[in-house]
Structure formats: structure tokens, C-alpha cells
Amino acid sequence: MILPPKEIKEFRKAYSDLLKEFDKPLIVYVDNLDRCSPFNAISTLEAIRLFLFLPNTAFVIAADEDMIRLAVPEYHKGASQRHQTDYLDKLIQIPVHVPRPGTYEIRAYLMMLTALDHGISKEAIELLRSQLEGSLKLSWKQPQVTVDELLDGADINELDEFRSKLKLVEKLAPLLAESTNINGNPRIVKRLLNQVKMRKKTSLRRGMNLDEKTITKLVIFERCLGTEATNKLYELIDQQQGKPKVLADLENPEISFDDIDIPKEWENDLIFLDKWSKLPPLFSDINLTPAVYLSRESIHMGVVNAVMSGAAQKLVEELTKQTTRLSQASENAIKTTPREDYLAVMDSLIENFRRITDWSVAPSGIYGARLLAIKEPRCKSALLAYIKELPKQRWLNTIIKELEGTK
């Protein structure tokens, strides 16, 4: 019988001999490790430790650092805070922290996605990628390459239509990079574009033939301002024959922003609202009734319409299970979820609460929602607006007073 230490030693020797014969370095890429369960994530890292310090072998591990640190106690029971910090520091030799994409990076990303969707040739795709990459490298000392410079001499079908799409991308990029509910997250950006494509196809099948720019503008509003604000927008569209006065006022350069009667549901992000209203197309002359009908019919407001990430869905599950005022598991789940997903999570929790008929006792998940509301102002506004409309209960009044007293 071979004992484990001896077996590992023999394995390492056999592996080293194999690499010598191979005569090439072996690089192993491990991506999305933070999407595994905490136990499996650390188990994977423990397995990788067996290969450390072997010749011609390197591991490139992509994962959220905070999530991995918080997973350590799940594997090593009773691990202290110092153990959590030391674990990665001892395992990872060269940490590389990837910053959030800025406006220029999102612009380039959107342009490449648009080019792929437009169906341009591989040669044109490669030329576009090369130009954008070169421009990003020199962004510290010169302006970004313009749309017309990118398209100069390019052999692309329906060139004018493609140019129009890229010009829209230039206007979208700052919003997607700066919005706290997107924060330049490439996965969210990609899901937003997929949602636009889905609605566009649905509109064509139903004979609506809605403009893609109109759909895009509404999808961005839904994601960035959340369900409560979106419901108010749709309510105004229904009441005012598809052309809300507030949208016309926002688009009118002769009316000061401070003089516009903004719905209270929109007041949490006025800077975004001002920029969003200037996106093409202007809605003042467009009947938005078909677009709103499409939004309501094709995507249920809340979970799907919020375009949630996998991390956000996990957070919804964790907060929904919470039945007490305090929960370390919920605290950890909030910490490991990108902040730009918080409002989408709150919208989903509220959608779940709408199915509850008996509020005489605190339902599962309400304290999870309270915990998230304390962490994020817009989540607090959304939760307060909802629970204030519920039947009066002593336990519920306590939560309302607590949230109203937090900053």
C-alpha cells in the first residue's frame, strides 16, 4: 500500500519527468473560480498547491479576491481574519488587480460587439480591433480614434447604418461606464445588448418594427433606475397617450433641469437622468406605448428585466433565506456581490414580497432586504416606498423608523 505522502512524491516526480520530455512550459488558466461554491473554490486551490514549485509550470487564476478570502472559513473551519488574509498572500506569487473598465474601454467593447452583431468580415473585425487597441494604449496622451477614422476605407456592408450604430455607442459608453448600477461591468453591458436584440426580434415578429435605439434607451433606463422608477415611467406613458410631458421637458434645452417636475421615484439619480434624456432618439415626438407594451409582455419586471448576474441571483437566494435581523452569511454575500447589482437584487426581493398576503408576522427575506437597504441608499428608497404601502404592523414600523434614521 502506498501512503499519501509517498504517492504525492511519486506523482510530482512523474509529472516533472513528463514536462522535461515535453520541453515546453505548461500554463494552466483557471477562470471564474469565484463562481464555485466556497468549499469547491478552496478545494480547487488546495489541489493546485500540489503543482506549485514544479518546473515549467504556471497557474493563472482569475477570481474575485474578496470572495476567495471569505470562502476560506468554509473550508478551514475556525479560520481567523489573519488566516484569510495570509492564505492568498502565500498562494499567489504575483497578484494582478484588474481595474474597472472606464469610458474608453466600454466604448471599444461596445464597438466590437456592435461590429460582430452587424456581421462585418473577419478582416474588417481584425482591423477594427487593432485600431481600437492601439488607440486605448495611447489614451493617456491623445484623443481616442474617431468613428470616421475607424471606418476610413473600410469595406463594410451598409456602411451608413453601421456608422450610425457606432455614433450611438459613443453616447452610450459614458452612461454605462459611470452608472452605479452598471459601473462598466462588461457582463452587464453584454446582457443589456442581448436584451435589446431579443426585444427587437420580438417587435419584428409582432409587426411593431420598433427602432432599436428606442428599445436600447428604455432598457438602459430600466437597468439604471430600477423597477420602481420604471413602473412610474410606464404609468406616465399610459396616462399621457404615450408621450409623457416630463420627457419632453427633459429634452427641451430651453427648460432648466431644476424647473422640471421630476417624479419622486426618479430623484435618486438625477445626474444619470439628465444624461439619459439626451440620448438619441428624443422621445418627445415618439409614441412610446408600443415599446412599453413590448417591455411588459416580453420580460417580467424584476428578476429578468433587471438583467441580473449570477452573483446577484445568489444574493437574492441568500437574503430570501434570512429570518433574523442579523446574518453573517448575508453580510458576506452582500460583500461578494458587485455594488452595481444591489438595486436589481432589491427589485427581485420586492417582487417576491408582492406574492405575500399575510403580513402579521415578518416573512422570510424581509430582514435580508433590510440589511441590503442599510448598505445602499437607492435600495433603501425602493424598500421604504414598498413597505410603507403595506398594512400597518408594529414590527414593520420598527424597520421603517430604522431605515428612515440611517444615512
C-alpha positions as a LaTeX table, in Angstrom:
\begin{tabular}{lrrr}
\hline
Residue & $x$ (\AA) & $y$ (\AA) & $z$ (\AA) \\
\hline
Met1 & 0.00 & 0.00 & 0.00 \\
Ile2 & 1.33 & 3.43 & $-0.99$ \\
Leu3 & 0.94 & 6.07 & 1.71 \\
Pro4 & $-0.44$ & 9.50 & 0.63 \\
Pro5 & 2.84 & 11.45 & 1.16 \\
Lys6 & 4.78 & 8.87 & $-0.83$ \\
Glu7 & 2.10 & 8.77 & $-3.53$ \\
Ile8 & 2.24 & 12.57 & $-3.90$ \\
Lys9 & 6.03 & 12.48 & $-4.05$ \\
Glu10 & 5.97 & 9.86 & $-6.81$ \\
Phe11 & 3.32 & 11.80 & $-8.69$ \\
Arg12 & 5.39 & 15.01 & $-8.58$ \\
Lys13 & 8.43 & 13.12 & $-9.87$ \\
Ala14 & 6.48 & 11.53 & $-12.73$ \\
Tyr15 & 4.97 & 14.89 & $-13.60$ \\
Ser16 & 8.40 & 16.60 & $-13.63$ \\
Asp17 & 9.83 & 13.88 & $-15.87$ \\
Leu18 & 6.90 & 14.27 & $-18.27$ \\
Leu19 & 7.45 & 18.04 & $-18.52$ \\
Lys20 & 11.15 & 17.52 & $-19.23$ \\
Glu21 & 10.25 & 15.29 & $-22.16$ \\
Phe22 & 7.64 & 17.78 & $-23.31$ \\
Asp23 & 10.33 & 20.52 & $-23.26$ \\
Lys24 & 7.75 & 23.34 & $-23.13$ \\
Pro25 & 6.26 & 25.36 & $-20.28$ \\
Leu26 & 2.76 & 24.42 & $-19.16$ \\
Ile27 & 0.41 & 27.32 & $-18.31$ \\
Val28 & $-2.96$ & 26.46 & $-16.75$ \\
Tyr29 & $-5.74$ & 29.08 & $-16.78$ \\
Val30 & $-8.40$ & 28.84 & $-14.07$ \\
Asp31 & $-11.26$ & 31.27 & $-14.71$ \\
Asn32 & $-14.41$ & 32.15 & $-12.76$ \\
Leu33 & $-13.18$ & 30.41 & $-9.60$ \\
Asp34 & $-15.31$ & 32.80 & $-7.54$ \\
Arg35 & $-18.44$ & 31.35 & $-9.15$ \\
Cys36 & $-17.86$ & 28.00 & $-7.44$ \\
Ser37 & $-19.25$ & 27.26 & $-4.01$ \\
Pro38 & $-16.87$ & 28.42 & $-1.24$ \\
Phe39 & $-15.88$ & 24.84 & $-0.41$ \\
Asn40 & $-15.17$ & 23.89 & $-4.04$ \\
Ala41 & $-13.24$ & 27.11 & $-4.66$ \\
Ile42 & $-10.79$ & 26.41 & $-1.83$ \\
Ser43 & $-10.67$ & 22.70 & $-2.72$ \\
Thr44 & $-9.50$ & 23.71 & $-6.21$ \\
Leu45 & $-6.80$ & 25.97 & $-4.78$ \\
Glu46 & $-5.68$ & 23.19 & $-2.45$ \\
Ala47 & $-5.33$ & 20.86 & $-5.44$ \\
Ile48 & $-3.31$ & 23.49 & $-7.30$ \\
Arg49 & $-0.91$ & 23.67 & $-4.34$ \\
Leu50 & 0.31 & 20.17 & $-5.26$ \\
Phe51 & 1.68 & 21.55 & $-8.52$ \\
Leu52 & 3.38 & 24.63 & $-7.09$ \\
Phe53 & 7.16 & 24.94 & $-7.47$ \\
Leu54 & 7.27 & 22.28 & $-10.18$ \\
Pro55 & 9.50 & 23.18 & $-13.15$ \\
Asn56 & 7.98 & 24.90 & $-16.22$ \\
Thr57 & 4.52 & 25.12 & $-14.67$ \\
Ala58 & 2.46 & 28.24 & $-14.01$ \\
Phe59 & $-1.15$ & 28.86 & $-12.98$ \\
Val60 & $-3.14$ & 31.95 & $-13.91$ \\
Ile61 & $-6.15$ & 32.22 & $-11.61$ \\
Ala62 & $-8.98$ & 34.68 & $-12.28$ \\
Ala63 & $-11.23$ & 35.27 & $-9.29$ \\
Asp64 & $-12.66$ & 37.92 & $-7.02$ \\
Glu65 & $-10.16$ & 38.28 & $-4.19$ \\
Asp66 & $-12.68$ & 39.19 & $-1.50$ \\
Met67 & $-14.88$ & 36.22 & $-2.37$ \\
Ile68 & $-11.96$ & 33.79 & $-2.08$ \\
Arg69 & $-10.88$ & 35.25 & 1.26 \\
Leu70 & $-14.41$ & 34.89 & 2.62 \\
Ala71 & $-14.52$ & 31.29 & 1.36 \\
Val72 & $-11.51$ & 30.24 & 3.45 \\
Pro73 & $-13.51$ & 29.74 & 6.71 \\
Glu74 & $-15.96$ & 27.50 & 4.81 \\
Tyr75 & $-13.08$ & 25.08 & 4.12 \\
His76 & $-10.81$ & 25.69 & 7.10 \\
Lys77 & $-13.29$ & 25.84 & 9.96 \\
Gly78 & $-12.48$ & 28.46 & 12.54 \\
Ala79 & $-10.02$ & 30.32 & 10.29 \\
Ser80 & $-9.17$ & 33.73 & 11.72 \\
Gln81 & $-9.16$ & 37.02 & 9.81 \\
Arg82 & $-5.37$ & 36.79 & 9.61 \\
His83 & $-5.62$ & 33.28 & 8.16 \\
Gln84 & $-7.97$ & 34.55 & 5.46 \\
Thr85 & $-5.50$ & 37.29 & 4.52 \\
Asp86 & $-2.42$ & 35.07 & 4.64 \\
Tyr87 & $-3.97$ & 32.26 & 2.63 \\
Leu88 & $-3.97$ & 34.07 & $-0.71$ \\
Asp89 & $-0.80$ & 36.02 & 0.03 \\
Lys90 & 1.12 & 32.76 & 0.43 \\
Leu91 & $-0.51$ & 31.05 & $-2.53$ \\
Ile92 & $-0.47$ & 33.80 & $-5.17$ \\
Gln93 & 3.05 & 34.91 & $-6.10$ \\
Ile94 & 2.19 & 37.78 & $-8.46$ \\
Pro95 & $-1.25$ & 39.37 & $-7.86$ \\
Val96 & $-2.64$ & 41.45 & $-10.74$ \\
His97 & $-5.58$ & 43.66 & $-9.84$ \\
Val98 & $-7.75$ & 44.40 & $-12.89$ \\
Pro99 & $-9.38$ & 47.86 & $-12.69$ \\
Arg100 & $-12.97$ & 48.50 & $-13.73$ \\
Pro101 & $-13.28$ & 49.49 & $-17.40$ \\
Gly102 & $-13.59$ & 53.22 & $-17.97$ \\
Thr103 & $-15.48$ & 55.09 & $-20.67$ \\
Tyr104 & $-12.83$ & 54.46 & $-23.34$ \\
Glu105 & $-12.70$ & 50.72 & $-22.63$ \\
Ile106 & $-16.51$ & 50.41 & $-22.66$ \\
Arg107 & $-16.60$ & 52.39 & $-25.90$ \\
Ala108 & $-14.17$ & 49.98 & $-27.55$ \\
Tyr109 & $-16.01$ & 46.95 & $-26.13$ \\
Leu110 & $-19.38$ & 48.18 & $-27.39$ \\
Met111 & $-17.93$ & 48.93 & $-30.81$ \\
Met112 & $-16.56$ & 45.40 & $-31.13$ \\
Leu113 & $-19.88$ & 43.88 & $-30.01$ \\
Thr114 & $-21.71$ & 46.10 & $-32.50$ \\
Ala115 & $-19.35$ & 45.09 & $-35.30$ \\
Leu116 & $-19.89$ & 41.38 & $-34.57$ \\
Asp117 & $-23.66$ & 41.87 & $-34.47$ \\
His118 & $-23.55$ & 43.81 & $-37.76$ \\
Gly119 & $-21.84$ & 40.85 & $-39.41$ \\
Ile120 & $-18.76$ & 42.55 & $-40.87$ \\
Ser121 & $-15.96$ & 40.39 & $-42.29$ \\
Lys122 & $-13.19$ & 38.82 & $-40.21$ \\
Glu123 & $-10.64$ & 41.09 & $-41.89$ \\
Ala124 & $-12.67$ & 44.21 & $-41.01$ \\
Ile125 & $-13.17$ & 42.93 & $-37.43$ \\
Glu126 & $-9.43$ & 42.44 & $-37.02$ \\
Leu127 & $-8.65$ & 45.89 & $-38.42$ \\
Leu128 & $-11.21$ & 47.50 & $-36.10$ \\
Arg129 & $-9.81$ & 45.62 & $-33.10$ \\
Ser130 & $-6.26$ & 46.66 & $-33.95$ \\
Gln131 & $-7.20$ & 50.33 & $-34.29$ \\
Leu132 & $-9.18$ & 50.40 & $-31.05$ \\
Glu133 & $-6.47$ & 48.57 & $-29.13$ \\
Gly134 & $-3.80$ & 50.94 & $-30.41$ \\
Ser135 & $-5.93$ & 53.95 & $-29.51$ \\
Leu136 & $-6.51$ & 52.63 & $-25.95$ \\
Lys137 & $-2.78$ & 52.17 & $-25.42$ \\
Leu138 & $-2.17$ & 55.83 & $-26.25$ \\
Ser139 & $-5.24$ & 57.22 & $-24.47$ \\
Trp140 & $-3.01$ & 58.80 & $-21.83$ \\
Lys141 & $-1.61$ & 61.30 & $-24.34$ \\
Gln142 & $-4.02$ & 61.64 & $-27.29$ \\
Pro143 & $-7.77$ & 61.59 & $-28.09$ \\
Gln144 & $-9.48$ & 58.35 & $-28.97$ \\
Val145 & $-9.70$ & 57.32 & $-32.62$ \\
Thr146 & $-12.91$ & 58.73 & $-34.12$ \\
Val147 & $-15.68$ & 56.74 & $-35.78$ \\
Asp148 & $-14.85$ & 58.21 & $-39.17$ \\
Glu149 & $-11.17$ & 57.35 & $-38.74$ \\
Leu150 & $-12.14$ & 53.77 & $-37.88$ \\
Leu151 & $-14.30$ & 53.49 & $-41.00$ \\
Asp152 & $-11.99$ & 55.29 & $-43.43$ \\
Gly153 & $-11.54$ & 52.96 & $-46.41$ \\
Ala154 & $-13.27$ & 50.04 & $-44.65$ \\
Asp155 & $-15.11$ & 47.51 & $-46.81$ \\
Ile156 & $-18.32$ & 47.09 & $-44.79$ \\
Asn157 & $-21.85$ & 46.38 & $-45.98$ \\
Glu158 & $-24.46$ & 49.00 & $-45.10$ \\
Leu159 & $-21.70$ & 51.35 & $-44.01$ \\
Asp160 & $-24.01$ & 54.28 & $-43.20$ \\
Glu161 & $-26.13$ & 52.13 & $-40.90$ \\
Phe162 & $-23.02$ & 50.76 & $-39.18$ \\
Arg163 & $-21.64$ & 54.29 & $-38.73$ \\
Ser164 & $-24.95$ & 55.33 & $-37.12$ \\
Lys165 & $-24.68$ & 52.43 & $-34.66$ \\
Leu166 & $-21.13$ & 53.39 & $-33.70$ \\
Lys167 & $-22.14$ & 57.02 & $-33.15$ \\
Leu168 & $-24.84$ & 55.81 & $-30.73$ \\
Val169 & $-22.23$ & 53.67 & $-28.96$ \\
Glu170 & $-20.16$ & 56.80 & $-28.31$ \\
Lys171 & $-23.10$ & 58.34 & $-26.48$ \\
Leu172 & $-23.90$ & 55.17 & $-24.55$ \\
Ala173 & $-20.38$ & 54.48 & $-23.31$ \\
Pro174 & $-20.18$ & 57.26 & $-20.67$ \\
Leu175 & $-23.55$ & 56.26 & $-19.20$ \\
Leu176 & $-22.68$ & 52.58 & $-18.98$ \\
Ala177 & $-19.26$ & 53.32 & $-17.51$ \\
Glu178 & $-20.45$ & 55.87 & $-14.94$ \\
Ser179 & $-23.83$ & 54.49 & $-13.84$ \\
Thr180 & $-23.53$ & 52.97 & $-10.37$ \\
Asn181 & $-25.89$ & 50.18 & $-11.45$ \\
Ile182 & $-23.61$ & 49.14 & $-14.33$ \\
Asn183 & $-20.22$ & 50.57 & $-13.35$ \\
Gly184 & $-18.57$ & 49.45 & $-16.58$ \\
Asn185 & $-19.21$ & 45.77 & $-15.84$ \\
Pro186 & $-18.70$ & 44.02 & $-19.23$ \\
Arg187 & $-21.06$ & 41.15 & $-18.36$ \\
Ile188 & $-23.89$ & 43.56 & $-17.57$ \\
Val189 & $-23.19$ & 45.52 & $-20.77$ \\
Lys190 & $-23.35$ & 42.31 & $-22.80$ \\
Arg191 & $-26.60$ & 41.22 & $-21.14$ \\
Leu192 & $-28.15$ & 44.61 & $-21.85$ \\
Leu193 & $-27.32$ & 44.31 & $-25.55$ \\
Asn194 & $-28.69$ & 40.76 & $-25.63$ \\
Gln195 & $-31.92$ & 42.03 & $-24.10$ \\
Val196 & $-32.15$ & 44.74 & $-26.77$ \\
Lys197 & $-31.66$ & 42.16 & $-29.53$ \\
Met198 & $-34.34$ & 39.90 & $-28.03$ \\
Arg199 & $-36.89$ & 42.71 & $-27.82$ \\
Lys200 & $-36.06$ & 43.84 & $-31.36$ \\
Lys201 & $-36.72$ & 40.35 & $-32.72$ \\
Thr202 & $-39.96$ & 40.14 & $-30.75$ \\
Ser203 & $-41.12$ & 43.51 & $-32.10$ \\
Leu204 & $-40.47$ & 42.37 & $-35.68$ \\
Arg205 & $-42.43$ & 39.15 & $-35.16$ \\
Arg206 & $-45.37$ & 41.16 & $-33.81$ \\
Gly207 & $-45.23$ & 43.70 & $-36.61$ \\
Met208 & $-44.23$ & 46.57 & $-34.31$ \\
Asn209 & $-40.95$ & 47.31 & $-36.10$ \\
Leu210 & $-39.68$ & 49.40 & $-33.18$ \\
Asp211 & $-36.48$ & 51.35 & $-33.65$ \\
Glu212 & $-33.54$ & 49.64 & $-31.95$ \\
Lys213 & $-32.36$ & 52.94 & $-30.47$ \\
Thr214 & $-35.73$ & 53.39 & $-28.74$ \\
Ile215 & $-35.54$ & 49.90 & $-27.24$ \\
Thr216 & $-31.94$ & 50.47 & $-26.12$ \\
Lys217 & $-32.80$ & 53.74 & $-24.39$ \\
Leu218 & $-35.66$ & 52.15 & $-22.45$ \\
Val219 & $-33.59$ & 49.10 & $-21.45$ \\
Ile220 & $-30.88$ & 51.37 & $-20.05$ \\
Phe221 & $-33.47$ & 53.32 & $-18.04$ \\
Glu222 & $-34.85$ & 50.08 & $-16.58$ \\
Arg223 & $-31.43$ & 48.79 & $-15.56$ \\
Cys224 & $-30.04$ & 52.02 & $-14.14$ \\
Leu225 & $-33.08$ & 53.40 & $-12.30$ \\
Gly226 & $-34.73$ & 50.14 & $-11.26$ \\
Thr227 & $-38.25$ & 48.74 & $-11.15$ \\
Glu228 & $-39.90$ & 51.46 & $-9.06$ \\
Ala229 & $-38.73$ & 54.24 & $-11.40$ \\
Thr230 & $-39.56$ & 52.18 & $-14.48$ \\
Asn231 & $-43.09$ & 51.46 & $-13.26$ \\
Lys232 & $-43.57$ & 55.22 & $-12.83$ \\
Leu233 & $-42.30$ & 55.88 & $-16.36$ \\
Tyr234 & $-44.72$ & 53.31 & $-17.78$ \\
Glu235 & $-47.56$ & 54.74 & $-15.71$ \\
Leu236 & $-46.92$ & 58.21 & $-17.18$ \\
Ile237 & $-46.76$ & 56.79 & $-20.70$ \\
Asp238 & $-50.14$ & 55.10 & $-20.17$ \\
Gln239 & $-51.72$ & 58.23 & $-18.69$ \\
Gln240 & $-50.41$ & 60.68 & $-21.31$ \\
Gln241 & $-51.04$ & 58.80 & $-24.56$ \\
Gly242 & $-47.51$ & 57.57 & $-25.00$ \\
Lys243 & $-45.81$ & 60.96 & $-24.70$ \\
Pro244 & $-45.08$ & 61.97 & $-21.07$ \\
Lys245 & $-44.62$ & 65.70 & $-20.60$ \\
Val246 & $-41.69$ & 65.18 & $-18.24$ \\
Leu247 & $-39.68$ & 63.52 & $-21.01$ \\
Ala248 & $-40.36$ & 66.42 & $-23.37$ \\
Asp249 & $-39.28$ & 68.86 & $-20.64$ \\
Leu250 & $-36.07$ & 66.91 & $-20.00$ \\
Glu251 & $-35.23$ & 67.05 & $-23.72$ \\
Asn252 & $-36.03$ & 70.73 & $-24.10$ \\
Pro253 & $-32.79$ & 72.79 & $-23.87$ \\
Glu254 & $-34.80$ & 75.92 & $-23.07$ \\
Ile255 & $-36.16$ & 74.46 & $-19.83$ \\
Ser256 & $-33.84$ & 74.41 & $-16.81$ \\
Phe257 & $-33.43$ & 70.98 & $-15.25$ \\
Asp258 & $-34.24$ & 72.46 & $-11.82$ \\
Asp259 & $-37.62$ & 73.71 & $-13.09$ \\
Ile260 & $-38.83$ & 70.28 & $-14.21$ \\
Asp261 & $-41.34$ & 68.39 & $-12.07$ \\
Ile262 & $-39.36$ & 65.16 & $-11.65$ \\
Pro263 & $-41.28$ & 62.16 & $-10.22$ \\
Lys264 & $-40.01$ & 61.29 & $-6.75$ \\
Glu265 & $-39.25$ & 57.75 & $-7.97$ \\
Trp266 & $-36.57$ & 59.23 & $-10.28$ \\
Glu267 & $-34.88$ & 61.51 & $-7.77$ \\
Asn268 & $-32.17$ & 59.08 & $-6.64$ \\
Asp269 & $-30.03$ & 59.60 & $-9.74$ \\
Leu270 & $-30.73$ & 62.98 & $-11.31$ \\
Ile271 & $-27.29$ & 63.20 & $-12.96$ \\
Phe272 & $-27.92$ & 59.96 & $-14.83$ \\
Leu273 & $-31.46$ & 61.06 & $-15.72$ \\
Asp274 & $-30.19$ & 64.29 & $-17.27$ \\
Lys275 & $-27.62$ & 62.45 & $-19.41$ \\
Trp276 & $-30.05$ & 59.68 & $-20.32$ \\
Ser277 & $-32.66$ & 62.14 & $-21.59$ \\
Lys278 & $-30.16$ & 63.49 & $-24.15$ \\
Leu279 & $-29.56$ & 60.06 & $-25.71$ \\
Pro280 & $-30.96$ & 59.58 & $-29.22$ \\
Pro281 & $-33.72$ & 59.25 & $-30.12$ \\
Leu282 & $-35.53$ & 62.07 & $-28.36$ \\
Phe283 & $-38.84$ & 60.75 & $-27.01$ \\
Ser284 & $-40.85$ & 63.98 & $-27.19$ \\
Asp285 & $-42.23$ & 63.13 & $-30.67$ \\
Ile286 & $-42.42$ & 59.34 & $-30.26$ \\
Asn287 & $-45.45$ & 57.40 & $-29.07$ \\
Leu288 & $-43.86$ & 55.03 & $-26.55$ \\
Thr289 & $-46.97$ & 52.89 & $-26.00$ \\
Pro290 & $-45.81$ & 50.02 & $-28.27$ \\
Ala291 & $-42.34$ & 49.98 & $-26.68$ \\
Val292 & $-43.82$ & 49.80 & $-23.18$ \\
Tyr293 & $-46.22$ & 47.06 & $-24.24$ \\
Leu294 & $-43.26$ & 45.10 & $-25.58$ \\
Ser295 & $-41.32$ & 45.59 & $-22.33$ \\
Arg296 & $-44.19$ & 44.40 & $-20.18$ \\
Glu297 & $-45.12$ & 41.45 & $-22.35$ \\
Ser298 & $-41.67$ & 40.12 & $-23.23$ \\
Ile299 & $-39.86$ & 40.46 & $-19.90$ \\
His300 & $-41.30$ & 40.23 & $-16.41$ \\
Met301 & $-40.34$ & 43.29 & $-14.40$ \\
Gly302 & $-37.99$ & 42.44 & $-11.54$ \\
Val303 & $-35.79$ & 39.39 & $-11.89$ \\
Val304 & $-35.24$ & 39.04 & $-15.63$ \\
Asn305 & $-35.82$ & 42.64 & $-16.58$ \\
Ala306 & $-33.13$ & 43.73 & $-14.14$ \\
Val307 & $-30.57$ & 41.70 & $-16.13$ \\
Met308 & $-29.11$ & 40.13 & $-13.01$ \\
Ser309 & $-25.73$ & 38.48 & $-12.84$ \\
Gly310 & $-25.07$ & 35.08 & $-11.29$ \\
Ala311 & $-23.70$ & 36.80 & $-8.18$ \\
Ala312 & $-26.89$ & 38.84 & $-7.86$ \\
Gln313 & $-29.08$ & 35.75 & $-8.15$ \\
Lys314 & $-27.05$ & 34.07 & $-5.39$ \\
Leu315 & $-27.51$ & 37.14 & $-3.21$ \\
Val316 & $-31.29$ & 37.03 & $-3.75$ \\
Glu317 & $-31.29$ & 33.40 & $-2.62$ \\
Glu318 & $-29.22$ & 34.17 & 0.49 \\
Leu319 & $-31.22$ & 37.23 & 1.55 \\
Thr320 & $-34.51$ & 35.43 & 0.94 \\
Lys321 & $-33.46$ & 32.73 & 3.43 \\
Gln322 & $-32.71$ & 35.26 & 6.19 \\
Thr323 & $-35.25$ & 35.13 & 9.03 \\
Thr324 & $-33.40$ & 37.07 & 11.74 \\
Arg325 & $-32.28$ & 40.67 & 11.99 \\
Leu326 & $-28.60$ & 39.76 & 11.78 \\
Ser327 & $-26.92$ & 37.23 & 9.49 \\
Gln328 & $-23.20$ & 36.83 & 8.85 \\
Ala329 & $-23.96$ & 34.72 & 5.76 \\
Ser330 & $-26.00$ & 37.59 & 4.28 \\
Glu331 & $-23.30$ & 40.11 & 5.20 \\
Asn332 & $-20.70$ & 38.02 & 3.37 \\
Ala333 & $-22.98$ & 37.54 & 0.35 \\
Ile334 & $-23.52$ & 41.30 & 0.07 \\
Lys335 & $-19.78$ & 41.92 & 0.27 \\
Thr336 & $-19.05$ & 39.48 & $-2.57$ \\
Thr337 & $-21.75$ & 40.89 & $-4.89$ \\
Pro338 & $-20.83$ & 43.84 & $-7.15$ \\
Arg339 & $-22.44$ & 47.03 & $-5.89$ \\
Glu340 & $-23.95$ & 47.69 & $-9.32$ \\
Asp341 & $-26.19$ & 44.63 & $-8.79$ \\
Tyr342 & $-27.67$ & 45.77 & $-5.47$ \\
Leu343 & $-30.72$ & 47.58 & $-6.88$ \\
Ala344 & $-31.54$ & 44.65 & $-9.17$ \\
Val345 & $-31.42$ & 42.36 & $-6.12$ \\
Met346 & $-33.75$ & 44.66 & $-4.16$ \\
Asp347 & $-36.18$ & 44.78 & $-7.07$ \\
Ser348 & $-36.24$ & 40.99 & $-7.13$ \\
Leu349 & $-36.84$ & 40.76 & $-3.36$ \\
Ile350 & $-39.74$ & 43.20 & $-3.61$ \\
Glu351 & $-41.24$ & 41.17 & $-6.46$ \\
Asn352 & $-41.15$ & 38.14 & $-4.17$ \\
Phe353 & $-42.80$ & 40.11 & $-1.35$ \\
Arg354 & $-45.70$ & 41.03 & $-3.63$ \\
Arg355 & $-46.83$ & 37.39 & $-3.51$ \\
Ile356 & $-47.22$ & 37.53 & 0.29 \\
Thr357 & $-50.75$ & 38.08 & 1.61 \\
Asp358 & $-50.24$ & 37.73 & 5.38 \\
Trp359 & $-48.03$ & 40.46 & 6.88 \\
Ser360 & $-48.99$ & 39.91 & 10.50 \\
Val361 & $-45.56$ & 38.32 & 11.01 \\
Ala362 & $-42.24$ & 39.12 & 9.37 \\
Pro363 & $-41.84$ & 36.94 & 6.25 \\
Ser364 & $-38.61$ & 35.22 & 5.28 \\
Gly365 & $-36.37$ & 37.64 & 3.42 \\
Ile366 & $-37.63$ & 40.93 & 4.86 \\
Tyr367 & $-34.63$ & 41.23 & 7.18 \\
Gly368 & $-32.34$ & 40.38 & 4.29 \\
Ala369 & $-33.91$ & 43.24 & 2.33 \\
Arg370 & $-33.48$ & 45.49 & 5.38 \\
Leu371 & $-29.78$ & 44.59 & 5.54 \\
Leu372 & $-29.26$ & 45.45 & 1.86 \\
Ala373 & $-31.24$ & 48.69 & 2.26 \\
Ile374 & $-28.86$ & 49.79 & 5.02 \\
Lys375 & $-25.92$ & 49.26 & 2.64 \\
Glu376 & $-27.26$ & 51.16 & $-0.39$ \\
Pro377 & $-29.35$ & 54.39 & $-0.50$ \\
Arg378 & $-31.37$ & 53.53 & $-3.60$ \\
Cys379 & $-32.19$ & 50.12 & $-2.20$ \\
Lys380 & $-33.38$ & 51.85 & 0.94 \\
Ser381 & $-35.63$ & 54.18 & $-1.05$ \\
Ala382 & $-37.12$ & 51.29 & $-3.02$ \\
Leu383 & $-37.79$ & 49.19 & 0.08 \\
Leu384 & $-39.26$ & 52.09 & 2.06 \\
Ala385 & $-41.58$ & 53.05 & $-0.80$ \\
Tyr386 & $-42.89$ & 49.49 & $-0.88$ \\
Ile387 & $-43.27$ & 48.65 & 2.81 \\
Lys388 & $-44.95$ & 51.99 & 3.60 \\
Glu389 & $-47.88$ & 50.86 & 1.46 \\
Leu390 & $-48.27$ & 47.61 & 3.39 \\
Pro391 & $-50.79$ & 47.09 & 6.24 \\
Lys392 & $-49.59$ & 48.71 & 9.45 \\
Gln393 & $-47.69$ & 46.31 & 11.72 \\
Arg394 & $-45.64$ & 47.03 & 14.83 \\
Trp395 & $-42.63$ & 45.01 & 13.63 \\
Leu396 & $-42.81$ & 46.72 & 10.23 \\
Asn397 & $-42.93$ & 50.19 & 11.81 \\
Thr398 & $-39.68$ & 49.36 & 13.59 \\
Ile399 & $-37.96$ & 48.64 & 10.26 \\
Ile400 & $-39.38$ & 51.83 & 8.70 \\
Lys401 & $-38.16$ & 54.02 & 11.57 \\
Glu402 & $-34.76$ & 52.33 & 11.49 \\
Leu403 & $-34.29$ & 52.86 & 7.74 \\
Glu404 & $-35.52$ & 56.44 & 7.88 \\
Gly405 & $-32.98$ & 57.11 & 10.61 \\
Thr406 & $-29.99$ & 55.76 & 8.64 \\
Lys407 & $-27.88$ & 57.93 & 6.37 \\
\hline
\end{tabular}
